[in-house]
Amino acid sequence: MAFIRKKPREQQLQLYSKERFSLLLLNLEEYYFEQHTASHIQHKGSQNERKIRGSLKICSKSVIFEPDAISQPIIKIPLRDCIKIGKHGENGANRHFAKAVSGGISLIFSQVYFIKEHNIVAPYKIERGTMEYVFELDVSGKVEGVVETLLQLHRASCLDKLGDQTAMITAILQSRLARTSFDKNRFQSVSEKLHMECKAEMVTPLVTNPGHVCITDTNLYFQPLNGYPKPMVQITLHDIRRIYKRRHGLMPLGLEVFCTEDDLCSDVYLKFYERQDRDDLYFYIATYLGLGLTLHFICSCEEHHVVERTAEGYTLQWQRGLLSNYQYLLHLNTLADRSCNDLSQYPVFPWVVGDYSSSELDLSNPGTFRDLSKPVGALNKERLERLLARYQEMPEPKFMYGSHYSSPGYVLFYLVRIAPEYMLCLQNGRFDNADRMFNSIAETWKNCLDGATDFKELIPEFYGDDVSFLVNSLKLDLGKRQGGQMVDDVELPPWARSPEDFLQKSRDALESDYVSEHLHEWIDLVFGYKQKGRDAVGAHNVFHPLTYEGGVDLNSIEDPDEKVAMLTQILEFGQTPKQLFVTPHPRRITPKFKSLSQPSSYNASTADSPVSPGEESFEDLTEESRTLAWSNITRLQLHEQHKIHKEAVTGIAVSHSGSSVFTTSQDSTLKMFSKESKMLQRSISFSNMALSSCLLLPGDATVVSSSWDNNVYFYSIAFGRRQDTLMGHDDAVSKICWRDNRLYSASWDSTVKVWSGVPAETPGSRRHQFDLLAELEHDVSVDTISLSAASTLLVSGTKEGTVTIWDLTAATILHQIPCHSGTVCDTAFSPDSRHVLSAGEDGCLNVVDVQTGMLISSMTSDEPQRCFLWDGNSVLSGSQSGELLVWDLLGGKIRERIQGHTGAVTCMWMNEQCSSVITGGEDRQIMFWKLQY
């Protein structure tokens, strides 16, 4: 079970243990204040007088006595059922405060609960009628204070209005907290420096425990007011891997701390009384870890820890296969305020299998699966029609479903066999009716399809490896069904040979190709853009407005009774996850999809070559060399460098043989450098204005250069002269691309233009005309462009930080994303054309999903990245300072920093095998780099 998984397995399943008391014996929203060693005196003053040793627990709404002998039941006396409270043996109205020799406390009441007799977890036994119990404290001097506390709490419990009860108990709690402070003697070291101390509550499922939070320069501490279950919780700051701000009780007061990367269970969940205290503690931990609070998919170097990641940061990892479907859903749940410590916001997982009757589970058959594009309530067409008819007639605020897909009751419905005490706590000491228990997988699925009010999804345990929630290992008496059979283990579908087999096949289904191809549709419903608004209505995905974040402002409710009732209703009904995505979620890249796209954008002419069965193509070998090269990209070493320009280098093009390197510069020249002789062979000037980029046309006969003088120049290498000039823009041309006899030119005149350009029939002859095929208009100047592998898409980046993805077949905008806070320096498609990477003046590297336009990853550096190369997973970028940076996009970190230019790196080129790199910089140099395996 997720929220008790932190404990050793043998402790979870131990039926008999020394410690029987737990906070689960308290009512919801009740506090445990103090305990006293005492004896329960039975038959006081008679020959049959008997003392039962134990401890007396003083709670905000009850008195609990835990006998030392496990054969004796725990006694719980609700304070609201008490008739008189006082010192034993006193008479009259003043008996409560008169002095007495005895250390006895007398409780006269009308109802008592007996719990865990012989330490067996079972429904509570209730005894009614006027009774008197006497408890004798070991320390008689404490009797008067305990009686006074009980009388005060009794008055609170007997107030007519629930809001008044809550207010009085809260005042008592705050008074106790104010009279105490964190015990500094508990520090792990005498040299620790205190940074902050405040009041808070530690949150566990169904209950909270008040105390003091303390943070030092090395540790985070929580000290419970009651010393339960141990005097102190301590977490070393260096061990913290993730922290998340949480909504708790609809208020932004929670903080959850994880010391692991992937575990669903946190190490501590704290609820603060003041939001500022929560935020201050969050800030201190984040500052200690050295990452600040503005990073997205946050990380810079390996020695740093991740603090709080965004949903988009995980999306790229999931798309690229680094995260499984299960892991991705866990991360989304965590980011959406779902916590195993909060049953009203427990992690939610989908039903994915829809076949629970076949003898074999066929994961290759789409009919085996549930339709993930619909909520559970919309899977049955006839039921949906009835619900929609009611919805149409309903006054505002309207909702389609009267119950939620996740609530405390549903979570414990699934987990009652491993967490019976939680069920008893939630349901006032009772299990549910035997016929309504979690008896069968197939029955539960059928009821979710056909039931008038049952729309529940699943929980992570259905895709884990712990079968205990399916097996009645504790031998609990969960009742007898109408057919006469006892409720025992969960009945499995015919295709499952055992509980272990059921979970394994469920995991296989979750990770299957079908689910991988459709999981984004379910994410849209639960975490995404179909969660709210018109899209939710269209998807038949509308729940009660109180279940949504922001559905009610508790602070605006002045009536304390109404506020408590509203909060109770919301917490018991369940809550919709925090919305993580407001645009359609990208689909996963599965092997089947990968085969549909070209494997690389480095050389489109090598794609689609026929290969005989069993024969390895040259392209396969090239792809292998690329993969090997990128895996070793951190081993890039400087081979040679040459200063050949008078100003910054702006463009690099290399002949197919690799022998000739062409460069452009802000010094207005195009230069031809021989790599073999290491000599400058030519220097050409077209005007006195800077050149901004260059490329070689297929055949290596012509170099094309773009210029700040608004023109594009074609230079014939063989004839050594300008072959043609395209005067196509009204301002500087910033970047050019060429593919399949088409020229693409970006300009500061706010346009990108597409031209047809048929090569000259005779080498050296002039072109007669360029036909303008399309004009892609922008609001501001365009600084960079790039083409997809198939030349059907173009991405542009502007001066104001906008990245636009264009469909070239229709010359229309697919997506326009405000990615950067300054100029977009460079953009490029991934080799499979599924993602676009952009680098900006703001130091960010952003990854956008081409299909949906969603920003799915963002990494930051402390300086602008001016240019880059990437393979879809790793990035080699050139920085403003002259360093080359190697980024691991999937791992969210900078893997290597390589010293390079003395000024900004302004342009980069890489050969097809990805083994050689040439960079140009503001230091007027070109540098030749090679991989050293």
KETI-147958 format. One line per field, with one value per residue (C-alpha): residue number from 0; residue in one letter; x, y, z. Coordinates in steps of 0.5 Angstrom, whole numbers, m for minus. Each point is the difference from the previous one (the first is absolute). Example, Ala and Ser with C-alpha at 12.3 -4.5 7.8 and 13.67 -1.06 7.14 Angstrom:
BEGIN
seq (0,1)
type (a,s)
X (25,2)
Y (m9,7)
Z (16,m2)
This chain:
BEGIN
seq (0,1,2,3,4,5,6,7,8,9,10,11,12,13,14,15,16,17,18,19,20,21,22,23,24,25,26,27,28,29,30,31,32,33,34,35,36,37,38,39,40,41,42,43,44,45,46,47,48,49,50,51,52,53,54,55,56,57,58,59,60,61,62,63,64,65,66,67,68,69,70,71,72,73,74,75,76,77,78,79,80,81,82,83,84,85,86,87,88,89,90,91,92,93,94,95,96,97,98,99,100,101,102,103,104,105,106,107,108,109,110,111,112,113,114,115,116,117,118,119,120,121,122,123,124,125,126,127,128,129,130,131,132,133,134,135,136,137,138,139,140,141,142,143,144,145,146,147,148,149,150,151,152,153,154,155,156,157,158,159,160,161,162,163,164,165,166,167,168,169,170,171,172,173,174,175,176,177,178,179,180,181,182,183,184,185,186,187,188,189,190,191,192,193,194,195,196,197,198,199,200,201,202,203,204,205,206,207,208,209,210,211,212,213,214,215,216,217,218,219,220,221,222,223,224,225,226,227,228,229,230,231,232,233,234,235,236,237,238,239,240,241,242,243,244,245,246,247,248,249,250,251,252,253,254,255,256,257,258,259,260,261,262,263,264,265,266,267,268,269,270,271,272,273,274,275,276,277,278,279,280,281,282,283,284,285,286,287,288,289,290,291,292,293,294,295,296,297,298,299,300,301,302,303,304,305,306,307,308,309,310,311,312,313,314,315,316,317,318,319,320,321,322,323,324,325,326,327,328,329,330,331,332,333,334,335,336,337,338,339,340,341,342,343,344,345,346,347,348,349,350,351,352,353,354,355,356,357,358,359,360,361,362,363,364,365,366,367,368,369,370,371,372,373,374,375,376,377,378,379,380,381,382,383,384,385,386,387,388,389,390,391,392,393,394,395,396,397,398,399,400,401,402,403,404,405,406,407,408,409,410,411,412,413,414,415,416,417,418,419,420,421,422,423,424,425,426,427,428,429,430,431,432,433,434,435,436,437,438,439,440,441,442,443,444,445,446,447,448,449,450,451,452,453,454,455,456,457,458,459,460,461,462,463,464,465,466,467,468,469,470,471,472,473,474,475,476,477,478,479,480,481,482,483,484,485,486,487,488,489,490,491,492,493,494,495,496,497,498,499,500,501,502,503,504,505,506,507,508,509,510,511,512,513,514,515,516,517,518,519,520,521,522,523,524,525,526,527,528,529,530,531,532,533,534,535,536,537,538,539,540,541,542,543,544,545,546,547,548,549,550,551,552,553,554,555,556,557,558,559,560,561,562,563,564,565,566,567,568,569,570,571,572,573,574,575,576,577,578,579,580,581,582,583,584,585,586,587,588,589,590,591,592,593,594,595,596,597,598,599,600,601,602,603,604,605,606,607,608,609,610,611,612,613,614,615,616,617,618,619,620,621,622,623,624,625,626,627,628,629,630,631,632,633,634,635,636,637,638,639,640,641,642,643,644,645,646,647,648,649,650,651,652,653,654,655,656,657,658,659,660,661,662,663,664,665,666,667,668,669,670,671,672,673,674,675,676,677,678,679,680,681,682,683,684,685,686,687,688,689,690,691,692,693,694,695,696,697,698,699,700,701,702,703,704,705,706,707,708,709,710,711,712,713,714,715,716,717,718,719,720,721,722,723,724,725,726,727,728,729,730,731,732,733,734,735,736,737,738,739,740,741,742,743,744,745,746,747,748,749,750,751,752,753,754,755,756,757,758,759,760,761,762,763,764,765,766,767,768,769,770,771,772,773,774,775,776,777,778,779,780,781,782,783,784,785,786,787,788,789,790,791,792,793,794,795,796,797,798,799,800,801,802,803,804,805,806,807,808,809,810,811,812,813,814,815,816,817,818,819,820,821,822,823,824,825,826,827,828,829,830,831,832,833,834,835,836,837,838,839,840,841,842,843,844,845,846,847,848,849,850,851,852,853,854,855,856,857,858,859,860,861,862,863,864,865,866,867,868,869,870,871,872,873,874,875,876,877,878,879,880,881,882,883,884,885,886,887,888,889,890,891,892,893,894,895,896,897,898,899,900,901,902,903,904,905,906,907,908,909,910,911,912,913,914,915,916,917,918,919,920,921,922,923,924,925,926,927,928,929,930,931,932)
type (m,a,f,i,r,k,k,p,r,e,q,q,l,q,l,y,s,k,e,r,f,s,l,l,l,l,n,l,e,e,y,y,f,e,q,h,t,a,s,h,i,q,h,k,g,s,q,n,e,r,k,i,r,g,s,l,k,i,c,s,k,s,v,i,f,e,p,d,a,i,s,q,p,i,i,k,i,p,l,r,d,c,i,k,i,g,k,h,g,e,n,g,a,n,r,h,f,a,k,a,v,s,g,g,i,s,l,i,f,s,q,v,y,f,i,k,e,h,n,i,v,a,p,y,k,i,e,r,g,t,m,e,y,v,f,e,l,d,v,s,g,k,v,e,g,v,v,e,t,l,l,q,l,h,r,a,s,c,l,d,k,l,g,d,q,t,a,m,i,t,a,i,l,q,s,r,l,a,r,t,s,f,d,k,n,r,f,q,s,v,s,e,k,l,h,m,e,c,k,a,e,m,v,t,p,l,v,t,n,p,g,h,v,c,i,t,d,t,n,l,y,f,q,p,l,n,g,y,p,k,p,m,v,q,i,t,l,h,d,i,r,r,i,y,k,r,r,h,g,l,m,p,l,g,l,e,v,f,c,t,e,d,d,l,c,s,d,v,y,l,k,f,y,e,r,q,d,r,d,d,l,y,f,y,i,a,t,y,l,g,l,g,l,t,l,h,f,i,c,s,c,e,e,h,h,v,v,e,r,t,a,e,g,y,t,l,q,w,q,r,g,l,l,s,n,y,q,y,l,l,h,l,n,t,l,a,d,r,s,c,n,d,l,s,q,y,p,v,f,p,w,v,v,g,d,y,s,s,s,e,l,d,l,s,n,p,g,t,f,r,d,l,s,k,p,v,g,a,l,n,k,e,r,l,e,r,l,l,a,r,y,q,e,m,p,e,p,k,f,m,y,g,s,h,y,s,s,p,g,y,v,l,f,y,l,v,r,i,a,p,e,y,m,l,c,l,q,n,g,r,f,d,n,a,d,r,m,f,n,s,i,a,e,t,w,k,n,c,l,d,g,a,t,d,f,k,e,l,i,p,e,f,y,g,d,d,v,s,f,l,v,n,s,l,k,l,d,l,g,k,r,q,g,g,q,m,v,d,d,v,e,l,p,p,w,a,r,s,p,e,d,f,l,q,k,s,r,d,a,l,e,s,d,y,v,s,e,h,l,h,e,w,i,d,l,v,f,g,y,k,q,k,g,r,d,a,v,g,a,h,n,v,f,h,p,l,t,y,e,g,g,v,d,l,n,s,i,e,d,p,d,e,k,v,a,m,l,t,q,i,l,e,f,g,q,t,p,k,q,l,f,v,t,p,h,p,r,r,i,t,p,k,f,k,s,l,s,q,p,s,s,y,n,a,s,t,a,d,s,p,v,s,p,g,e,e,s,f,e,d,l,t,e,e,s,r,t,l,a,w,s,n,i,t,r,l,q,l,h,e,q,h,k,i,h,k,e,a,v,t,g,i,a,v,s,h,s,g,s,s,v,f,t,t,s,q,d,s,t,l,k,m,f,s,k,e,s,k,m,l,q,r,s,i,s,f,s,n,m,a,l,s,s,c,l,l,l,p,g,d,a,t,v,v,s,s,s,w,d,n,n,v,y,f,y,s,i,a,f,g,r,r,q,d,t,l,m,g,h,d,d,a,v,s,k,i,c,w,r,d,n,r,l,y,s,a,s,w,d,s,t,v,k,v,w,s,g,v,p,a,e,t,p,g,s,r,r,h,q,f,d,l,l,a,e,l,e,h,d,v,s,v,d,t,i,s,l,s,a,a,s,t,l,l,v,s,g,t,k,e,g,t,v,t,i,w,d,l,t,a,a,t,i,l,h,q,i,p,c,h,s,g,t,v,c,d,t,a,f,s,p,d,s,r,h,v,l,s,a,g,e,d,g,c,l,n,v,v,d,v,q,t,g,m,l,i,s,s,m,t,s,d,e,p,q,r,c,f,l,w,d,g,n,s,v,l,s,g,s,q,s,g,e,l,l,v,w,d,l,l,g,g,k,i,r,e,r,i,q,g,h,t,g,a,v,t,c,m,w,m,n,e,q,c,s,s,v,i,t,g,g,e,d,r,q,i,m,f,w,k,l,q,y)
X (0,3,m1,3,5,6,m1,3,m4,0,m3,m5,m3,1,m7,3,5,1,m2,m8,m2,1,m3,m5,m4,m2,m5,1,3,1,7,4,2,4,0,1,2,m6,m5,m7,m3,m6,m5,3,m1,m2,3,0,4,6,5,1,7,1,0,m5,0,m4,m2,m4,m7,1,4,3,3,5,1,7,m3,m2,m5,m4,m3,1,m5,m2,m5,m3,0,m6,m3,2,m5,5,8,3,5,m2,m4,m2,m7,m5,1,7,3,4,4,1,6,0,6,m2,4,m7,m4,m7,m4,m7,m3,m5,4,7,3,5,5,5,m1,5,3,m4,m2,m8,m6,0,m5,m5,m3,m5,m3,2,7,5,8,5,7,6,6,7,2,m6,2,m2,m7,m3,4,m3,m7,0,2,m5,m5,2,0,m7,m3,3,m3,m7,m1,m6,4,5,4,0,3,5,2,1,4,4,1,2,5,3,1,4,4,2,2,5,6,4,5,7,3,m2,4,5,6,2,3,m7,m3,m7,m3,m8,m5,m7,m7,m2,m4,3,m5,m1,m6,m7,4,5,4,2,7,6,4,7,5,8,6,0,m7,m7,m4,m7,m2,m7,m3,m2,6,m3,2,7,3,2,1,6,2,7,0,5,m4,m6,m2,m7,m4,m7,m5,m7,m7,m3,m7,0,5,7,3,3,7,3,7,3,7,m1,m1,m5,m4,m7,1,2,5,m4,m7,m1,m6,2,m5,3,1,6,4,m1,3,5,2,0,4,5,1,0,5,4,0,3,m5,m5,m7,0,2,m4,2,5,7,7,5,0,2,m6,m7,m7,m4,m7,m1,m5,m5,3,7,m2,m4,6,3,m7,0,7,m1,4,m6,m5,m7,m1,6,m3,m7,3,4,m6,m4,5,1,m8,0,m2,3,0,0,m7,m6,m4,6,3,3,m5,2,m5,m3,3,m2,m8,0,m1,m3,5,4,6,2,1,4,1,m8,m2,m7,4,1,m5,m1,5,m3,m6,m1,m3,m7,0,2,m7,m4,m7,2,3,m6,m4,5,0,m7,0,6,m4,m6,5,0,7,5,m1,4,m1,3,m3,6,8,5,4,m2,3,m6,2,8,m2,m5,6,5,m5,4,7,m3,m6,1,0,m7,m2,2,m4,m6,m1,3,m4,2,m5,m5,3,m4,3,7,6,m2,2,3,m5,m6,4,1,m7,m3,5,m4,m7,m1,m4,5,7,5,6,7,6,6,7,0,m3,6,5,3,m3,m6,m2,m6,m3,1,m3,7,m2,m6,m5,m7,m3,m7,m5,m3,m7,2,3,7,5,4,7,5,m2,m3,5,m2,1,6,4,3,2,0,7,m2,m6,5,5,m5,m3,7,1,m7,2,7,m3,0,m7,0,6,m3,m6,2,0,m7,m2,6,m4,m7,4,5,0,m5,m6,0,m4,m4,m3,5,m2,m8,2,3,m5,5,m4,0,m3,3,3,4,5,5,m2,m8,m1,4,0,2,m6,m4,m2,m4,4,m5,m1,8,1,m6,3,7,m3,m4,6,5,m5,m3,7,4,2,7,4,0,6,m1,m4,1,0,5,5,0,5,5,0,4,m6,0,7,1,m5,5,7,5,4,0,8,m1,m7,3,2,m7,m5,6,m2,3,0,m2,6,4,2,0,5,m5,m1,8,m1,m5,4,6,m5,m2,7,2,m5,1,7,m1,3,7,0,7,3,4,2,m2,1,m2,m2,m5,0,m6,m5,m1,m7,m1,4,m1,4,1,m2,7,1,6,m2,m4,m4,m1,m4,2,m3,6,m4,5,m2,7,2,5,4,0,5,5,m2,0,m5,m2,m5,m3,m6,m4,m7,m1,2,m5,0,m1,m5,1,2,m2,3,m5,0,6,4,1,m4,1,m6,0,m5,2,m2,m1,m7,3,2,6,2,7,3,6,2,0,2,m5,m7,m5,m6,m4,m7,m2,m6,m1,m1,5,6,0,1,0,m1,m1,0,m4,m2,1,m4,4,m3,2,m1,0,0,m6,m5,0,2,0,0,3,0,7,2,8,3,0,7,5,2,m6,m5,m6,m6,m5,m3,m7,m3,m4,m2,1,m1,m1,2,m2,8,7,1,7,1,m4,1,m3,m3,3,m6,0,m7,1,4,1,2,2,m1,3,m5,1,m6,1,m4,m1,m3,m3,3,m5,m5,4,m3,1,0,2,3,3,3,6,5,1,5,2,0,7,m1,m5,0,m4,1,3,m7,m4,m4,3,3,6,1,5,m1,4,m3,4,m5,m1,m7,m3,m7,m4,m1,m7,m3,4,1,7,2,7,4,7,3,8,3,1,m3,1,1,0,0,0,m5,m2,m7,3,7,2,7,m1,4,0,1,6,3,m1,m3,m5,m3,m7,m3,m8,m3,4,m1,8,6,5,6,3,5,5,0,0,1,m6,m7,m1,m4,m1,2,0,0,2,m5,3,0,8,2,m2,2,m2,1,0,0,7,1,2,m2,1,1,m2,0,m3,5,m2)
Y (0,7,4,m6,m2,4,m5,m7,m5,m5,6,2,m7,m2,m1,0,6,3,7,m1,8,4,7,m4,m2,8,3,4,7,m2,1,m4,4,m4,m6,m3,m6,m3,m5,m2,m2,m5,m1,6,m1,m8,m6,m1,6,m1,5,0,3,4,7,6,4,7,2,6,m4,m6,m4,m6,m6,m5,m6,m3,m7,m1,m4,6,4,8,4,6,5,6,6,2,m6,2,2,2,0,1,m3,m6,0,7,2,6,5,2,m7,1,5,m3,m2,m8,m5,m5,1,m2,3,m2,1,m2,0,m3,m4,m3,m4,m6,m1,m5,m5,m6,5,m2,5,0,5,3,m2,5,0,5,1,5,m3,3,m2,2,1,1,4,m3,8,2,7,0,m1,7,2,m6,1,8,m2,m5,5,5,m5,m3,7,1,m7,2,7,0,2,m4,6,3,m7,0,7,m1,m6,3,6,m6,m3,7,2,m7,1,7,m2,m5,1,m5,m3,2,m6,m4,3,m5,4,6,4,0,7,1,4,m1,m3,0,m4,m5,m7,m6,m3,m7,m4,3,3,6,0,7,2,5,0,2,1,1,1,m8,m3,1,m3,m1,m1,m2,3,m6,m4,m5,m5,3,6,3,m1,2,1,2,5,m3,m6,4,m1,3,5,2,5,m3,2,m3,1,4,5,1,m2,m7,m2,m7,m2,m6,m3,m4,1,m5,m2,2,0,7,0,5,4,7,4,7,5,6,0,4,m5,m5,4,2,m7,m2,6,m2,m7,2,5,m5,m5,6,0,6,0,2,m6,m4,m8,3,m2,2,m4,m7,1,4,m3,1,5,0,m2,2,m5,2,m2,m7,0,0,m6,m4,2,m3,m6,2,m1,m5,1,m2,5,6,m1,0,6,4,m2,3,6,1,0,m8,m3,m7,4,4,m5,5,1,m7,m1,m2,m5,m2,m7,m2,m7,m1,m8,m3,m7,m3,m5,3,7,2,7,0,1,7,m3,m2,7,5,7,4,6,0,1,m6,3,0,m7,m2,3,m1,2,6,2,0,4,5,1,2,4,4,1,2,7,4,m3,m6,m6,m7,m5,1,m4,0,m4,0,1,m3,m5,m3,0,m4,m4,m3,0,m3,m6,3,6,m2,5,6,m3,0,7,3,m4,1,m7,m4,m4,1,m5,m6,0,7,m2,m1,m7,m1,4,m2,2,7,1,m2,5,6,m1,m1,3,6,3,m4,4,m2,m1,m4,1,m1,m7,m3,1,m1,m7,0,m5,1,4,m6,m5,0,m2,3,m5,6,m1,4,m3,m5,2,m2,m6,m3,1,3,6,m2,1,4,m4,1,m1,m6,2,1,m6,3,7,1,m2,5,5,m2,0,7,3,m3,3,7,m1,m3,4,1,4,4,2,2,2,8,0,m3,6,5,m2,m1,5,4,5,m5,1,7,4,m1,m5,m4,1,m3,m6,m2,2,4,m1,4,7,m1,m6,5,5,7,m3,3,6,m3,7,3,m4,4,m5,m5,m6,1,0,m6,m4,3,m3,m7,m1,2,m4,m6,1,0,5,1,0,7,1,0,1,5,m3,m7,m5,m3,m7,m5,m1,m8,m4,m1,8,1,m5,5,6,1,m2,6,7,0,m3,m1,m3,m6,m2,m5,m4,m7,m5,m8,m4,m1,5,6,6,6,4,m5,1,7,0,m4,4,6,m3,m2,7,4,m5,2,7,3,m3,5,3,6,m2,7,7,6,7,2,6,7,m1,m5,m6,m1,m7,m6,m5,m6,m3,m7,m3,4,4,7,4,6,5,7,6,6,3,m1,m5,m7,m4,m7,m4,m6,m5,m4,5,4,6,6,m1,5,6,3,7,1,7,4,m3,m6,m7,m4,m8,m4,m7,m5,m2,m7,m2,5,5,6,3,4,6,4,8,6,4,m4,m5,m7,m1,m6,m2,m5,m3,m3,7,4,5,2,m4,4,5,m1,6,m2,3,7,0,m5,m7,m4,m7,m5,m7,m4,m7,m3,6,5,6,2,7,3,8,5,3,m5,m5,m7,m1,m6,0,m5,0,m5,m1,3,m5,3,1,7,2,5,m1,3,0,m2,m1,2,m6,2,6,m2,6,2,6,1,m1,m8,m2,m7,m6,m7,m6,m6,m7,0,7,0,5,6,3,7,4,8,6,m1,m7,m3,m7,m1,m7,0,m5,2,m4,5,6,0,0,m6,3,6,0,5,m3,5,6,3,m1,m8,m1,m7,m5,m7,m6,m7,m5,m3,6,m1,6,7,2,8,4,7,6,m2,m6,m5,m6,m2,m6,1,m6,1,m4,4,6,m1,2,m7,2,6,1,6,2,6,3,0,m6,3,m6,m8,m6,m6,m7,0,m2,4,7,3,7,6,5,8,m1,m5,m6,m6,m4,m7,0,m7,2,m6,0,7,2,3,m6,4,7,1,6,3,7,6,3,m2,m7,3,m6,m8,m5,m8,m5,m6,m5,5,m1,7,7,7,6,8,5,7,0,m1,m7,m7,m6,m7,m5,m8,m5,m4,m7)
Z (0,m2,6,5,m5,4,5,0,m3,6,4,m4,0,7,3,8,2,6,m2,m1,0,m6,m2,m4,6,0,m4,m6,2,7,3,5,6,5,4,7,3,4,2,m2,7,m1,6,4,7,0,1,m7,m1,m6,m3,m7,m2,m6,m2,m1,m6,0,m7,m2,m1,4,6,m2,5,m3,4,1,m1,m7,2,3,m5,m1,3,m4,4,m5,4,m3,4,7,5,6,0,6,6,3,6,1,1,m2,m6,3,m1,m6,4,7,3,0,2,m5,m7,m4,m5,m1,m6,m1,m7,m4,m6,0,m6,1,m5,m2,5,0,m5,m5,m5,m1,0,7,5,3,7,2,7,5,3,4,m1,5,m2,5,m3,3,1,5,m1,m7,1,1,m6,m4,3,m2,m7,m1,2,m5,m5,2,m1,m7,m2,3,m4,m4,m7,m3,m2,7,3,m6,2,8,m1,m5,5,5,m4,m2,7,2,m6,2,7,m3,m5,m4,5,m2,3,m5,m5,m4,2,5,m6,m4,m1,0,m5,1,4,0,1,m5,0,m3,m5,0,m4,4,6,1,6,3,2,m1,m7,1,m6,1,m4,m1,2,0,6,2,8,1,6,3,m2,m4,m4,2,3,m6,m8,m3,m7,m2,m5,m5,m1,m2,m8,m1,4,m2,2,2,0,7,1,m6,3,m2,6,m1,m1,m2,0,m4,1,m6,m7,m2,6,1,7,3,6,4,m2,4,1,2,4,m4,m8,1,5,m5,m6,5,1,m7,m2,5,m2,m8,2,4,m6,m5,m5,1,m2,m7,m3,m5,0,5,0,m2,2,3,7,1,2,m4,4,m3,m7,m5,m4,m6,2,1,m7,m4,4,m1,m7,m1,4,6,4,0,0,7,2,m4,3,7,m1,m3,6,5,m4,0,8,0,6,3,7,m2,m2,m3,m5,0,m7,m5,m6,m6,m1,m6,m1,m2,m1,7,m3,m5,2,m3,m1,m7,1,m8,m1,1,2,7,2,3,m4,3,m4,5,7,4,0,m7,m2,0,m5,3,7,m3,m4,7,3,m5,0,7,m1,m5,5,6,2,1,2,m4,0,m3,5,7,3,m2,m3,6,8,6,0,m6,2,6,m4,m4,6,6,0,2,3,4,6,m5,m3,7,2,m6,1,8,2,m6,m6,m6,m2,m2,m7,m1,2,m6,m1,m7,m6,m5,5,1,m7,m2,5,m2,m7,2,7,1,4,m1,m4,4,m3,2,5,m1,4,m6,m4,5,3,7,0,7,m2,m4,6,7,3,7,0,1,1,m5,0,m4,m6,m2,m4,7,m2,4,m2,m1,m6,m6,m5,m6,m8,m4,m3,6,4,6,3,m2,m7,0,2,m5,m6,3,m1,m7,m2,3,m4,m6,m7,0,7,m2,m7,4,7,m2,m1,8,2,m4,4,7,0,m6,m4,0,7,0,m4,m7,m1,6,m2,m7,3,5,5,5,8,6,0,7,m2,m5,3,1,0,7,4,7,2,m2,4,6,4,3,0,m8,0,3,m3,m7,2,2,m6,m5,4,0,m7,m3,m4,m7,m1,m2,m7,m3,m7,m4,m7,m3,3,m5,m2,2,m5,m1,m5,m5,0,m1,m6,m3,0,m3,5,m1,m3,m2,m7,m2,m7,4,2,m3,m3,m1,4,m1,6,5,m4,4,m4,0,4,5,1,0,5,5,m1,2,6,2,m1,4,6,0,m2,7,m3,m5,m1,m3,m6,m3,m1,m5,0,m7,1,3,3,3,m4,m2,m4,m2,m6,m1,m7,m1,0,7,m4,m1,6,m2,5,1,4,3,m4,m6,m3,m2,0,m2,4,m2,6,m3,m1,5,m4,m2,m7,m2,3,m3,1,m3,4,6,4,5,m3,5,m2,m6,m3,m5,m6,m2,m4,4,m6,3,7,2,5,3,2,4,m7,m1,m5,m1,m4,m4,m2,m5,3,m7,m3,6,m1,3,m4,2,5,3,2,4,6,3,6,2,m2,7,m2,m7,m1,m6,m2,m6,m4,4,4,7,2,7,1,5,m5,4,m5,m2,m8,m4,m7,m6,m2,m6,m1,m6,m6,m1,6,1,m4,3,3,m4,6,7,1,6,2,7,5,8,4,7,4,1,m3,m1,3,m2,m4,m1,m4,2,m3,m5,m2,2,6,2,7,1,6,1,3,5,2,m4,m3,m6,m3,m7,m5,m6,m4,1,2,7,7,4,7,3,6,5,2,2,3,m5,m7,m3,m2,m3,m1,m3,m1,3,m5,0,0,6,4,m1,4,1,3,3,2,7,1,m1,m4,m2,m3,m3,m2,m8,0,6,1,7,3,3,3,2,3,1,1,3,m7,m7,m5,m7,m4,1,m3,2,m1,4,6,1,m2,m1,1,m1,5,1,4,m5,3,m3,4,0,2,2,m1,2,7,1,1,m4,0,m3,m1,m5,0,m7,m3,4,m3,m1,m4,m6,m5,0,m5,0,m5,m1,4,6,1,m2,2,m2,4,m2,5,2,1,m8,0,m2,4,m2,5,0,4,4,1)
